[in-house]
Amino acid sequence: MPAFPGFPPEMPRFFKGLRANNNREWFQSNKEIFETKVKAPMIELVDQVNACLATFAPAYVTDPKKAIYRIYRDTRFSKDKTPYKDHIAASFAPAEGKGCAGALFFSASEESADIGGGFYMVEPETMLSIRSLLAGSHEEFRRLTGSKTFKTLLGPLRGEQLTRVPKGFAAGHPAEELLRHKQWYFYQSLDPAVATSSKLLGEIEKRFEVLAPLLDFMNAPLLALAKKQARAAKLLE
């Protein structure tokens, strides 16, 4: 399979136009461009990302139909009622941990190419499991994220934080700054020109390869719990 050449120039033009005309009429009149110049190349890119993942993180290989986010926004609980997202994105997570496991992620638009991963939408039960893991194994987290390569490719830990250590964990804990997080993710925004170049696949691959061991570490207790719950559910059938 030839290496992904980058998104065609119509992709950034499409999102620039959508950003200025985020309405159904404009989208419908430009839907063919979206399907052929944005979504179709994205499917090809996800296929090639999956081929890369198969060599170093096979658990994260994800069918493009499940990996690629819909362009339509869920506006039910948002003040922003614009109907369409201003980028195209995909995520890759272990199938057995759907809904709780950390994921690898990338997106592209006319403004940037964003690559990273971690835990963004975190349910309370998952949050407690992650904090318990970090409280007892924060040295491993720091080892996995402390290399020069990791910091260069993915930058600092991001995510919303509490002002104090959460209930159930001691103030002054050596992992206090990690425990205060409500989200744990890393990403780097690259120049938008990368998205339309043959460099994009390589930029995704090298960041995913560095990030995958961290997600394996943080996902381990969550996947173990998910498997335990699945076994229990089968016994009740």
trRosetta pair geometry for C-beta under 8 A, 3 or more apart (Angstrom, degrees):
i j d omega theta_ij theta_ji phi_ij phi_ji
1 47 7.7 -127 -166 122 164 117
1 48 6.7 -155 119 -95 136 96
1 51 7.3 -169 48 -42 141 167
2 5 7.4 4 132 -45 115 94
3 48 7.3 102 -146 -150 50 148
3 198 6.1 66 115 -161 117 106
3 201 6.1 -147 -172 45 92 152
4 41 7.8 106 -156 -172 105 89
4 44 6.2 146 -112 126 100 101
4 45 5.1 72 -129 -104 154 74
4 48 5.0 -148 -37 37 113 162
4 198 7.0 159 96 -137 58 62
4 200 6.5 -74 106 73 120 105
4 201 4.5 131 44 -51 115 126
5 198 5.2 -40 -143 -86 45 88
6 194 7.9 -150 -122 156 115 38
6 195 6.5 113 -160 138 93 36
6 196 4.6 78 155 173 123 27
6 197 4.4 125 -82 41 150 9
6 198 5.5 -85 -27 -55 101 39
6 199 7.4 30 -77 33 114 59
6 200 5.3 127 -106 -1 74 123
7 11 3.9 -19 156 4 130 158
7 12 7.5 124 103 -28 127 77
7 37 7.6 81 -177 166 89 73
7 38 7.2 23 -151 -117 123 53
7 41 5.2 130 -118 115 68 153
7 42 7.8 17 -97 -62 108 70
7 45 7.9 -31 -66 -46 81 140
7 108 6.1 157 -23 141 146 152
7 195 5.3 -11 23 151 119 88
7 196 5.1 -69 68 -97 78 64
7 200 7.5 62 -9 -27 80 167
8 11 5.9 127 66 -15 61 93
8 37 5.1 -85 61 -151 123 95
8 41 6.5 -168 -2 -51 85 151
8 196 7.1 14 162 -137 8 97
9 12 6.6 -51 -164 38 52 98
9 13 6.4 48 145 -14 74 113
9 196 6.0 58 -85 -146 57 145
10 13 5.4 -66 -148 47 38 114
10 14 5.8 48 154 -32 73 104
10 33 5.6 -135 170 -164 126 105
10 37 3.7 -35 88 176 129 156
10 38 7.5 -111 109 -47 94 78
11 14 5.8 -53 -149 28 26 112
11 15 6.8 13 160 -8 62 105
11 37 5.8 -152 -60 143 67 92
11 38 5.1 128 -117 -97 85 78
11 41 7.0 -78 -66 54 130 143
11 88 7.8 -81 -155 16 112 128
11 108 6.9 0 157 127 138 119
11 110 7.6 177 121 -69 71 74
11 195 7.0 -123 102 136 139 118
11 196 6.8 -175 52 -86 118 97
12 15 6.0 -58 -146 42 35 104
12 16 6.1 40 155 -23 68 106
12 109 7.1 91 -116 154 68 43
12 110 3.5 107 -158 -106 83 83
12 192 6.3 90 -107 167 133 126
12 195 7.1 126 -61 85 104 128
12 196 6.6 -60 -16 -48 118 128
13 16 5.7 -53 -145 35 31 114
13 17 6.4 29 156 -15 63 107
13 110 7.2 118 -48 -90 22 128
14 17 6.0 -63 -155 39 28 108
14 18 6.2 25 152 -19 66 110
14 30 6.4 160 -136 159 91 130
14 33 5.3 -178 -96 128 119 120
14 34 6.1 146 -168 -82 146 68
14 37 6.5 157 -34 91 138 118
14 38 5.7 -98 69 -53 159 128
15 18 5.3 -49 -138 39 37 113
15 19 6.1 45 158 -27 66 101
15 38 7.9 124 -46 -109 93 136
15 86 5.8 98 -164 -176 100 68
15 87 6.5 44 -131 -90 143 46
15 109 4.6 -159 161 -158 166 83
15 110 4.5 -170 79 -11 110 98
15 111 7.7 -106 122 -6 132 82
16 19 5.9 -50 -149 29 28 113
16 20 6.9 14 154 -6 60 108
16 110 4.5 21 -53 -4 89 173
17 20 6.0 -67 -154 43 33 103
17 21 5.9 -25 165 31 72 111
17 26 7.0 -161 149 174 99 125
17 30 6.6 153 104 -83 140 170
18 21 6.5 -83 -129 64 26 72
18 22 5.9 61 169 -90 70 71
18 26 7.0 161 -111 119 55 124
18 27 6.8 55 -119 -89 100 86
18 30 7.6 -136 -70 80 88 146
18 84 5.9 -88 -171 101 123 136
18 86 6.1 177 105 -120 112 70
19 22 6.7 2 -135 -51 20 104
19 86 5.1 62 -88 -136 89 124
19 110 7.5 -105 -9 41 134 124
21 26 3.7 136 134 -84 121 170
22 26 7.5 -70 -80 58 10 133
22 27 7.9 34 -151 -48 43 109
22 82 4.1 10 130 -159 138 118
22 83 6.7 170 162 40 87 67
22 84 5.6 -150 -151 48 89 95
22 86 7.3 -56 -91 -75 125 96
23 26 5.3 86 61 14 80 101
23 27 7.0 -156 92 -5 38 94
23 82 7.8 -84 -68 -142 54 76
23 83 7.1 82 -130 23 31 114
24 27 5.7 -62 -143 42 31 109
24 28 5.9 30 162 -21 69 109
24 83 6.2 23 -62 44 80 159
25 28 6.1 -58 -146 36 24 108
25 29 6.5 15 159 -12 61 110
26 29 6.0 -64 -151 40 29 106
26 30 6.3 -2 160 7 66 115
27 30 6.2 -79 -145 54 28 91
27 31 6.1 59 153 -71 68 83
27 34 7.3 13 -162 -28 81 148
27 83 7.4 -100 -7 88 152 117
27 84 5.7 157 -87 -50 141 150
28 31 5.5 -13 -143 -28 33 118
30 33 4.8 -40 -177 36 81 119
30 34 6.3 88 126 -25 82 95
31 34 5.4 -52 -151 35 40 115
31 35 6.2 37 153 -20 71 105
32 35 5.7 -53 -144 37 33 110
32 36 6.0 6 165 1 68 114
33 36 6.5 -70 -136 50 24 92
33 37 5.1 -29 -174 29 66 122
33 38 7.1 56 134 -8 69 102
34 37 7.2 -58 -97 54 10 80
34 38 4.8 -40 -153 39 52 127
34 39 6.0 48 149 -15 72 104
34 71 6.8 0 -172 -74 138 169
35 38 7.5 20 -18 50 10 83
35 39 5.3 -34 -135 42 37 124
35 40 6.5 54 153 -30 55 99
36 39 7.7 17 -21 50 16 85
36 40 5.4 -2 -144 7 33 136
37 40 7.2 20 -38 42 14 103
37 41 6.8 3 -175 -5 33 118
38 41 6.7 -73 -155 40 13 101
38 42 6.4 11 154 -20 56 114
38 88 5.6 163 173 -40 105 149
39 42 5.4 -59 -148 35 31 116
39 43 6.6 35 155 -23 66 100
39 68 7.4 98 -145 167 81 154
39 71 7.8 -78 -75 -41 111 123
39 88 7.1 -159 -86 -129 57 145
40 43 5.8 -48 -152 29 33 112
40 44 6.8 32 151 -15 62 103
41 44 5.4 -54 -151 38 39 114
41 45 6.2 40 151 -21 70 104
42 45 5.5 -52 -145 37 33 112
42 46 6.3 35 155 -20 66 103
42 64 7.8 137 123 -158 80 115
42 68 5.7 99 135 -119 125 132
42 88 5.3 -100 -86 145 148 139
42 90 6.8 161 180 -41 107 122
42 108 7.8 -160 -98 39 101 122
43 46 5.8 -52 -146 35 30 110
43 47 6.5 36 152 -22 62 103
43 64 4.8 71 -138 179 76 156
43 68 6.9 -54 -82 -39 66 151
44 47 5.7 -53 -154 32 31 115
44 48 6.7 23 152 -13 64 106
45 48 5.8 -60 -152 40 34 107
45 49 6.2 36 151 -20 69 104
45 90 7.9 177 98 11 105 148
45 200 7.3 -40 -132 115 129 126
45 201 6.8 -149 -144 -86 86 91
46 49 5.4 -50 -142 37 35 113
46 50 6.3 41 154 -22 64 103
46 62 7.6 -71 -176 83 114 88
46 64 4.3 127 92 -106 141 94
46 67 5.1 152 -151 87 137 143
46 68 6.2 -95 -51 -55 153 100
46 90 5.3 -154 -95 -144 115 169
47 50 5.7 -54 -154 33 29 114
47 51 6.8 32 148 -22 62 101
47 64 6.3 -31 -55 -53 75 126
48 51 5.4 -44 -150 29 39 115
48 52 6.8 41 149 -17 63 99
48 201 5.7 -44 121 -127 132 132
49 52 5.6 -53 -156 35 37 112
49 53 6.3 37 148 -20 68 106
49 90 7.6 148 50 97 156 140
49 92 7.2 -142 131 -50 123 145
49 106 7.7 -157 -105 24 154 134
49 201 7.1 -145 -73 -139 72 83
49 204 5.8 -57 -109 126 111 141
49 205 7.3 -155 -127 -76 68 76
49 208 7.4 115 -163 -22 101 164
50 53 5.4 -52 -142 37 35 113
50 54 6.4 47 154 -32 64 98
50 61 4.7 79 -152 -142 93 87
50 62 6.8 -136 -96 44 109 51
50 64 7.8 -93 -28 -55 135 80
50 67 8.0 -130 -64 -42 109 160
50 92 7.7 -180 -90 -115 73 134
51 54 5.7 -43 -153 20 31 118
51 55 7.7 27 151 -17 55 101
52 55 6.2 -64 -170 28 38 108
52 56 7.4 -24 157 25 70 101
52 201 7.5 167 -40 178 141 96
52 204 7.7 133 58 104 160 98
52 205 4.5 -111 -162 -116 156 107
52 208 7.1 98 116 72 124 138
52 209 7.8 -91 161 -58 110 101
53 56 6.8 -92 -149 57 36 72
53 57 4.9 -61 -159 71 82 87
53 58 6.6 134 137 -96 81 31
53 60 5.1 -112 -164 81 136 99
53 61 5.0 171 98 -74 124 72
53 92 6.5 -130 -91 172 160 156
53 104 7.8 -170 -100 46 126 156
53 208 6.7 -69 -88 146 88 143
53 212 7.9 156 -135 -93 84 139
54 58 5.2 47 -138 -104 49 84
54 61 5.7 43 -73 -75 78 133
55 58 7.9 122 -3 -62 14 84
56 208 8.0 132 80 117 120 94
56 209 5.3 24 98 -123 161 90
56 212 6.3 140 127 51 100 161
57 60 4.5 6 132 19 110 120
57 61 7.9 162 105 -36 71 70
57 104 7.6 103 106 -29 156 143
57 208 6.8 -121 25 155 143 102
57 209 7.5 -159 -17 -109 113 51
57 212 3.9 -121 -79 -141 138 145
57 215 8.0 48 -145 67 140 122
57 216 7.6 -136 -127 -56 101 110
58 61 5.7 -21 -164 -11 53 115
59 94 4.5 -12 157 -103 108 98
59 95 7.9 -133 -175 11 72 75
59 216 7.9 111 46 -102 139 93
60 92 4.3 68 169 143 97 109
60 93 6.5 -20 -131 -106 79 11
60 94 6.4 -55 -82 -62 56 60
60 103 7.7 137 -141 -144 107 63
60 104 5.8 52 -174 12 145 121
60 208 7.8 -166 103 -172 155 118
60 212 6.8 -116 -9 -122 147 108
60 215 7.7 59 -79 100 132 146
61 92 7.1 -10 -99 -157 12 118
62 66 5.5 -114 177 86 100 105
62 67 4.1 124 108 -72 119 104
62 90 7.8 171 83 173 128 104
62 91 7.5 10 46 104 169 52
62 92 4.6 -157 3 -125 124 73
62 93 7.0 50 -72 34 135 50
62 95 7.6 158 -106 -68 80 86
63 66 4.7 70 68 17 92 102
63 67 6.5 -173 85 -14 40 93
64 67 5.4 -59 -127 41 33 110
64 68 5.6 18 180 -13 73 111
64 90 7.6 -47 -139 -127 65 136
65 68 7.2 -48 -126 35 15 97
67 90 4.3 30 146 -165 96 106
67 91 6.3 -163 -157 61 68 42
67 92 5.9 5 -126 -79 114 72
68 88 7.2 -12 -158 -179 101 97
68 89 7.5 146 -150 90 56 42
68 90 4.8 -36 -92 -95 56 97
69 85 7.1 21 118 13 122 168
69 88 7.4 176 60 -162 91 53
69 89 4.8 13 21 72 126 90
69 90 6.7 -151 -6 -86 77 40
69 91 7.3 57 -48 -1 99 95
70 85 7.9 128 105 1 57 126
71 84 5.5 -5 153 -150 93 93
71 85 5.5 -135 -159 38 50 96
71 88 6.9 -32 -91 -99 91 83
72 83 6.4 -35 -144 167 76 83
72 84 6.4 -53 -106 -105 43 60
72 85 7.5 -15 34 -9 5 90
73 78 7.4 -63 156 43 119 155
73 80 7.7 -63 154 110 157 102
73 82 6.6 60 28 94 152 70
73 83 5.9 -176 39 -175 98 28
73 84 6.2 -163 -10 -102 97 6
73 85 5.6 141 -65 -57 89 72
74 77 7.6 9 131 27 99 83
74 78 7.3 117 104 -6 64 120
75 78 5.1 -91 -146 53 54 108
75 80 7.0 -115 -128 98 96 61
75 81 4.9 81 -170 -131 141 56
75 82 7.5 173 -93 56 129 36
75 83 6.7 -66 -28 -102 136 53
78 81 7.0 168 95 -72 93 48
85 88 7.5 124 99 -82 120 41
85 89 7.6 -84 147 7 151 106
86 109 6.0 45 136 -132 75 145
87 107 4.6 47 146 170 132 119
87 108 6.4 162 -165 77 93 31
87 109 3.8 -73 -104 -56 87 115
87 111 7.8 -73 -83 40 110 102
87 114 7.9 14 -174 21 158 115
88 107 6.5 168 86 -153 38 75
88 108 5.8 -17 60 58 87 83
88 109 7.3 150 15 -74 63 70
89 105 6.7 4 -176 -171 110 93
89 106 6.8 -173 -145 98 71 40
89 107 3.6 -27 -94 -96 95 97
89 108 7.7 167 -81 15 55 57
90 105 7.3 176 90 -145 47 54
90 106 6.3 -2 55 57 83 77
90 107 7.7 163 15 -83 55 57
91 103 4.3 36 177 147 112 141
91 104 6.6 156 -158 80 61 48
91 105 4.6 -14 -104 -97 85 83
91 117 7.8 131 -141 -116 89 90
92 103 5.9 149 67 -167 39 90
92 104 4.4 -15 57 58 101 101
92 105 7.6 -162 20 -67 71 43
92 208 7.8 22 56 -136 138 131
93 97 6.3 -107 158 82 106 99
93 98 6.7 128 99 -100 121 54
93 101 4.8 144 -176 91 114 110
93 102 6.9 -178 -121 100 105 29
93 103 3.7 -60 -66 -95 102 96
93 104 7.5 179 -67 20 57 65
94 97 4.5 54 78 23 104 106
94 98 7.9 -123 97 -47 58 58
94 101 5.1 -86 45 156 94 174
94 219 6.3 122 11 172 131 150
94 223 6.1 -9 94 -99 153 127
95 98 6.1 -8 -167 -44 43 104
96 101 7.9 78 81 -35 61 142
96 223 5.8 70 97 -148 111 95
96 226 5.6 141 148 111 84 131
96 227 6.3 17 169 -71 134 84
96 230 7.5 -74 -157 -25 97 153
97 100 5.4 -99 -179 69 85 85
97 101 2.9 75 119 -39 132 123
97 219 5.9 -75 -63 -162 176 111
97 222 5.6 69 -139 120 125 106
97 223 4.7 -66 -66 -90 117 80
97 226 5.2 -169 -103 -3 61 162
98 101 7.1 -22 -60 22 20 105
99 123 7.8 15 157 -12 88 134
100 123 6.7 -63 -108 32 86 117
100 125 7.7 -49 -122 90 128 101
100 126 4.7 -169 -152 -90 95 126
100 222 5.0 -162 128 -173 115 123
100 226 6.5 -174 49 -69 132 120
101 215 7.7 70 171 179 92 103
101 219 4.7 37 -145 -132 96 115
101 222 5.6 164 -90 107 67 134
101 223 6.3 41 -91 -67 119 89
101 226 7.7 -47 -48 -23 101 152
102 117 6.5 92 160 158 98 95
102 118 5.4 -50 -153 -167 118 28
102 119 4.7 -71 -98 -60 93 80
102 184 7.6 -53 -104 84 130 100
102 185 7.9 177 -147 -95 108 82
102 215 4.6 -142 94 -137 120 95
102 218 5.5 38 -4 93 143 122
102 219 5.5 -120 31 -66 92 98
102 222 8.0 127 -8 36 77 154
103 117 5.7 -129 107 -148 47 99
103 118 7.7 -30 53 51 53 21
103 215 7.5 111 -71 -139 7 144
104 116 7.8 -163 -153 118 57 30
104 117 4.0 -45 -112 -86 43 143
104 208 5.0 44 -149 -125 145 100
104 211 6.3 132 -107 95 96 129
104 212 7.0 -17 -67 -82 127 78
104 215 6.9 -91 -53 -29 81 164
105 114 7.7 -18 122 117 98 96
105 115 7.4 168 95 -151 61 38
105 116 5.8 -14 64 74 96 64
105 117 5.0 152 12 -90 82 67
105 187 7.1 -46 79 -96 109 122
106 113 7.1 2 -174 178 103 84
106 114 6.5 170 -152 91 54 58
106 115 4.6 -1 -108 -106 99 72
106 116 7.6 132 -85 19 60 49
106 204 5.3 -38 -64 -116 159 113
107 113 7.4 -177 89 -152 50 46
107 114 4.8 6 50 52 92 103
108 112 7.8 -136 -135 103 44 46
108 113 5.0 -2 -107 -111 81 80
108 114 7.8 -159 -70 24 40 67
108 195 4.2 134 -147 -136 116 131
108 200 7.6 8 -91 -142 135 139
109 112 6.5 21 54 45 91 57
109 192 7.2 -67 88 -122 58 112
109 195 7.6 -157 39 -69 25 174
110 192 5.9 32 174 -157 35 149
111 192 5.8 -160 130 -75 11 127
112 189 4.4 -22 -172 -166 147 102
112 190 6.4 133 -170 61 83 47
112 191 7.3 -98 -127 -151 67 9
112 192 5.4 -81 -82 -72 26 78
112 195 7.7 118 145 -33 25 126
113 189 7.3 138 69 -160 42 54
113 190 4.5 -26 65 61 96 105
113 191 7.5 1 22 73 97 37
113 192 6.5 138 -22 -118 79 40
113 194 4.8 -103 24 82 142 109
113 195 4.2 174 -70 -64 114 93
113 200 6.3 -128 -147 -125 160 100
113 203 7.1 75 115 96 136 145
114 187 5.5 24 -179 168 95 129
114 188 7.3 176 -146 86 58 35
114 189 5.1 -24 -95 -100 81 71
114 190 7.5 -174 -79 16 30 74
115 187 6.3 166 85 -153 33 83
115 188 6.0 -17 60 57 83 80
115 190 6.9 21 6 -10 107 115
115 203 6.2 -173 -16 134 162 95
115 204 5.4 -150 -124 -108 133 64
115 207 4.8 108 134 63 123 159
115 208 7.7 -88 -179 -45 110 79
116 154 6.0 116 -119 -142 91 97
116 185 6.2 86 137 167 124 95
116 186 4.9 -154 -156 103 113 59
116 187 2.5 -101 -15 -94 150 74
116 188 6.4 139 -65 7 103 57
116 207 6.8 -72 -88 161 42 134
116 211 7.0 147 -163 -93 49 159
117 185 6.6 -136 124 -147 25 90
117 186 6.8 -3 56 58 55 80
117 187 7.3 123 -5 -78 36 86
117 208 7.3 78 -17 -114 139 69
117 211 5.1 119 48 150 120 148
117 215 6.2 -38 131 -65 129 133
118 158 7.9 156 46 58 159 85
118 159 7.4 -114 122 -57 143 127
118 183 7.4 88 121 167 120 80
118 184 5.1 -134 -179 111 121 64
118 185 2.9 -174 62 -107 133 63
118 186 5.7 119 -41 11 128 65
118 187 7.9 -111 8 -40 112 86
118 211 7.8 -95 -55 -166 74 123
118 214 8.0 -29 -98 116 82 122
118 215 7.3 -137 -99 -89 41 95
118 218 8.0 17 -144 68 69 162
119 122 5.0 56 157 -79 112 112
119 126 7.2 -171 -153 143 136 125
119 130 6.6 -96 16 -85 170 158
119 159 7.7 27 80 -106 77 149
119 183 6.0 -161 102 -154 78 60
119 184 4.8 35 44 52 103 83
119 185 6.1 -149 47 -59 41 88
119 218 7.2 -121 -31 142 120 141
120 159 7.6 -145 -114 -110 54 103
120 183 5.6 28 -131 -148 38 121
120 185 5.5 16 -71 -44 80 148
122 126 5.2 -133 -163 92 78 117
122 127 4.8 99 145 -70 118 91
122 130 7.3 -53 -151 9 135 145
122 182 6.4 -177 58 164 129 65
122 183 6.0 -174 -4 -97 124 62
122 184 7.9 70 -65 13 146 80
123 126 4.7 86 58 13 80 107
123 127 6.8 -143 94 -12 37 91
124 127 5.4 -55 -144 34 30 116
124 128 6.5 30 159 -19 65 103
125 128 6.0 -53 -152 33 30 110
125 129 6.6 30 150 -17 63 106
126 129 5.6 -56 -151 36 34 112
126 130 6.3 32 154 -18 68 105
126 222 6.2 32 -131 -115 89 124
127 130 5.9 -56 -148 36 30 109
127 131 6.3 26 156 -16 65 108
127 182 6.6 -16 -128 -146 132 61
128 131 5.8 -56 -145 39 30 109
128 132 6.2 32 156 -21 65 107
128 168 7.9 7 -135 81 100 158
129 132 5.8 -54 -147 35 28 111
129 133 6.4 31 153 -20 62 106
129 221 5.3 -168 -179 110 111 122
129 222 5.7 123 117 -78 150 80
129 225 6.8 -94 -109 -11 150 152
130 133 5.7 -55 -151 35 32 112
130 134 6.3 25 155 -14 67 108
130 184 6.6 -163 176 6 146 139
130 218 6.2 21 -126 -164 96 102
130 222 7.7 6 -63 -54 80 116
131 134 5.7 -56 -143 41 32 108
131 135 6.1 39 155 -28 66 105
131 166 6.6 -50 -136 49 163 135
131 169 6.6 -103 165 -53 121 142
131 178 8.0 158 -125 124 65 85
131 179 5.2 76 -146 -136 101 78
132 135 5.7 -49 -145 30 29 115
132 136 6.8 8 162 0 61 108
132 221 7.6 -118 82 125 109 171
133 136 6.6 -78 -158 47 26 94
133 137 5.7 -41 173 40 68 113
133 217 8.0 144 166 149 134 80
133 218 6.6 140 104 -131 154 59
133 220 7.9 135 -124 60 140 95
133 221 5.5 -155 -74 9 121 140
134 137 6.7 -82 -118 64 23 70
134 138 5.2 55 -179 -85 69 83
134 141 5.8 13 -124 -31 86 153
134 175 5.2 171 147 168 93 148
134 178 4.7 -142 175 129 142 130
134 179 6.2 -173 96 -74 125 70
135 138 6.9 8 -116 -38 11 105
135 169 6.0 -135 -98 -124 133 116
135 173 6.5 -44 -133 -178 89 146
135 175 5.7 -154 -106 56 42 138
135 179 6.3 55 -75 -87 88 121
137 140 4.6 -18 168 26 99 118
137 141 6.7 111 117 -21 79 89
137 217 7.7 -149 126 179 137 112
138 141 5.2 -49 -152 35 45 117
138 142 6.3 44 152 -19 72 103
138 174 6.4 -178 66 105 148 95
138 175 3.6 -154 -78 -89 152 122
138 178 5.9 172 -125 33 113 153
139 142 5.8 -56 -150 38 33 110
139 143 6.3 37 150 -23 65 104
140 143 5.5 -49 -145 33 34 114
140 144 6.3 30 157 -16 65 107
140 217 6.1 -167 136 -156 121 143
141 144 6.0 -62 -150 39 27 107
141 145 6.2 -4 162 6 65 116
141 175 7.7 79 45 -130 139 121
141 178 6.5 84 106 -124 159 156
141 214 7.4 70 -138 -142 64 96
141 217 7.1 179 -87 121 64 142
141 218 7.7 66 -104 -71 100 100
142 145 6.3 -72 -137 53 27 92
142 146 5.1 37 165 -45 68 124
143 146 5.9 -53 -125 24 19 117
144 150 7.4 124 148 -96 52 162
144 213 5.7 -151 -140 110 116 105
144 214 4.5 146 143 -89 134 85
144 217 6.1 -134 -46 6 164 154
145 150 5.4 -157 -152 139 41 149
145 151 7.7 88 166 -66 69 75
145 157 6.9 24 -178 -59 157 101
145 186 7.6 -175 -131 -62 114 145
145 214 6.2 65 -64 -102 88 138
146 150 6.9 54 48 55 18 134
146 151 7.5 3 -164 -42 26 110
147 150 4.6 96 59 5 86 101
147 151 7.0 -160 91 -3 46 87
148 151 5.9 -60 -147 42 30 108
148 152 6.0 31 156 -21 67 111
149 152 5.8 -58 -145 37 27 110
149 153 6.1 10 164 -7 64 114
149 210 6.1 -149 128 -117 106 136
150 153 6.3 -69 -144 44 24 100
150 154 5.8 -37 180 34 64 114
150 210 5.3 177 -100 171 72 124
150 211 7.9 125 -136 -76 93 60
151 154 7.1 -79 -119 58 16 73
151 155 6.8 55 -166 -111 54 17
151 156 7.5 26 -138 -70 85 54
153 188 6.5 -128 162 -7 44 148
153 206 6.4 -130 -128 123 142 99
153 207 5.0 -174 164 -103 118 80
153 210 5.5 107 70 39 149 159
154 186 4.0 36 166 154 118 128
154 187 6.8 -31 -154 -90 79 12
154 188 5.7 -125 -122 -29 32 106
154 207 6.1 128 -73 -148 94 100
154 210 6.7 -155 -23 99 123 128
154 211 6.3 123 -83 -75 151 107
155 158 7.7 30 106 -37 113 107
155 186 6.2 166 66 -160 76 90
155 187 7.3 -21 44 76 119 32
155 188 5.4 144 -11 -83 112 89
156 186 7.5 -164 100 -119 24 90
157 178 7.7 -38 150 -109 172 78
157 181 7.3 -73 152 -87 124 149
157 184 6.4 -33 -160 -149 109 73
157 185 7.7 118 -158 62 63 28
157 186 6.3 -58 -105 -76 46 87
158 183 7.3 -28 115 107 69 109
158 185 5.5 -43 68 77 94 76
158 186 6.5 138 13 -98 94 37
158 187 7.0 -51 24 24 142 84
159 181 5.1 54 94 -158 125 109
159 182 6.5 -160 155 67 106 60
159 183 3.0 -154 -150 87 114 88
159 184 5.4 -67 -6 -71 162 25
159 185 5.5 118 -62 23 107 80
160 181 7.3 116 84 -158 48 61
160 182 4.5 -30 90 55 99 114
160 183 5.2 74 29 11 77 108
161 180 4.6 40 -167 128 100 100
161 181 5.3 -46 -101 -97 81 49
161 182 6.5 -173 -97 4 25 83
162 165 7.5 133 91 -97 127 8
162 166 5.9 122 22 -66 164 82
162 180 4.6 -129 55 -162 84 79
162 181 7.8 -105 10 -40 78 8
162 182 6.5 107 -36 -44 82 101
163 180 7.5 -161 42 -157 3 126
164 171 7.4 -40 -170 -101 94 103
164 180 7.1 -177 101 -115 16 108
165 169 5.0 -119 167 93 110 103
165 170 7.0 -22 128 99 158 24
165 171 5.1 -174 27 -95 135 57
165 172 8.0 -75 -27 7 152 38
165 173 6.3 122 -129 17 146 112
165 176 5.5 -72 -83 -140 112 89
165 179 5.5 26 -141 102 85 126
165 180 6.1 -79 -96 -74 46 85
166 169 5.7 56 68 25 73 113
166 179 6.3 -131 21 157 94 96
166 180 7.1 164 -25 -110 82 45
169 173 5.7 -50 167 -23 100 153
169 179 5.1 -144 130 -175 167 151
170 173 4.9 123 72 -60 82 95
171 176 7.3 45 -157 -114 44 126
172 176 6.6 -44 -133 -62 6 136
173 176 4.8 141 63 -65 77 76
173 179 6.1 37 75 0 138 150
175 178 4.5 -49 178 46 91 117
175 179 5.4 97 114 -30 91 99
176 179 5.7 -61 -141 38 29 110
176 180 6.4 32 161 -26 65 105
177 180 6.1 -48 -148 26 30 113
177 181 7.8 46 150 -34 54 93
178 181 6.0 -42 -171 6 41 116
178 184 7.7 33 -159 -105 83 123
181 184 5.3 83 133 -72 148 82
184 218 7.2 -152 97 -141 142 158
186 211 6.6 -158 66 -113 124 118
188 207 7.0 -141 31 -113 113 143
190 194 4.4 -22 131 26 128 153
190 195 7.7 149 88 -42 108 78
190 203 6.2 9 -60 177 166 155
191 194 5.3 112 70 -16 76 96
192 195 5.6 -39 -168 18 56 116
192 196 7.6 29 148 0 73 100
193 196 6.3 -69 -159 47 44 96
193 197 6.1 38 148 -24 74 120
194 197 5.6 -73 -146 39 33 112
194 199 5.4 -80 -146 85 83 115
194 200 5.5 127 152 -85 80 75
194 203 6.0 13 -180 -5 134 162
195 200 5.7 70 -124 -96 33 132
196 200 7.9 98 1 -42 13 129
197 200 6.2 141 71 -28 65 86
198 201 7.4 -35 -178 21 55 101
199 202 5.7 -71 -165 48 53 110
199 203 5.7 52 145 -27 86 109
200 203 5.8 -60 -148 35 30 110
200 204 6.4 27 157 -16 66 105
201 204 5.8 -58 -152 37 31 109
201 205 6.1 31 154 -22 67 109
202 205 5.5 -52 -140 36 32 113
202 206 6.3 24 165 -15 67 105
203 206 6.5 -55 -143 36 25 102
203 207 6.6 17 160 -10 59 112
204 207 6.2 -72 -155 42 28 104
204 208 6.0 22 158 -17 69 114
205 208 5.9 -61 -144 39 26 108
205 209 6.2 26 159 -22 65 109
206 209 5.7 -50 -144 33 31 113
206 210 6.7 27 157 -15 62 106
207 210 5.9 -58 -150 38 33 107
207 211 6.0 21 157 -12 68 116
208 211 5.8 -65 -139 46 29 106
208 212 6.0 46 162 -44 67 101
209 212 6.1 -34 -140 10 25 117
210 213 7.7 -63 178 24 32 99
211 214 5.6 -62 -165 39 52 113
211 215 6.2 45 146 -18 82 107
212 215 5.7 -59 -146 40 35 108
212 216 6.2 41 155 -24 69 103
213 216 5.4 -48 -145 33 34 116
213 217 6.5 38 154 -20 64 103
214 217 5.7 -55 -154 35 32 114
214 218 6.3 17 155 -7 67 110
215 218 5.8 -60 -139 46 34 102
215 219 5.5 29 162 -18 70 116
216 219 6.0 -59 -133 43 22 106
216 220 6.6 46 159 -52 58 93
217 220 6.2 -37 -159 -7 24 115
218 222 7.6 17 139 1 64 120
219 222 5.3 -76 -157 50 52 112
219 223 5.3 46 152 -24 90 109
220 223 6.2 -60 -143 37 23 105
220 224 6.4 24 158 -19 61 109
221 224 5.5 -53 -146 37 34 115
221 225 6.3 35 156 -19 66 105
222 225 5.8 -54 -150 36 30 110
222 226 6.3 32 151 -20 64 106
223 226 5.4 -50 -144 36 35 114
223 227 6.4 37 155 -19 65 103
224 227 5.9 -54 -150 35 29 110
224 228 6.5 31 151 -20 63 107
225 228 5.5 -54 -148 36 33 113
225 229 6.3 31 155 -17 67 106
226 229 5.8 -55 -147 38 30 109
226 230 6.3 33 153 -22 64 106
227 230 5.6 -53 -146 35 32 113
227 231 6.5 33 154 -19 64 103
228 231 5.9 -53 -151 34 30 110
228 232 6.5 30 151 -18 64 107
229 232 5.6 -53 -147 37 34 113
229 233 6.3 38 153 -23 66 104
230 233 5.6 -52 -149 33 31 114
230 234 6.6 34 152 -21 63 103
231 234 5.8 -55 -154 32 33 112
231 235 6.7 34 150 -20 64 103
232 235 5.7 -54 -154 32 35 113
232 236 6.7 27 152 -15 65 107
233 236 5.8 -62 -154 38 34 108
233 237 7.0 51 147 -41 64 94
234 237 5.6 -35 -157 3 39 119
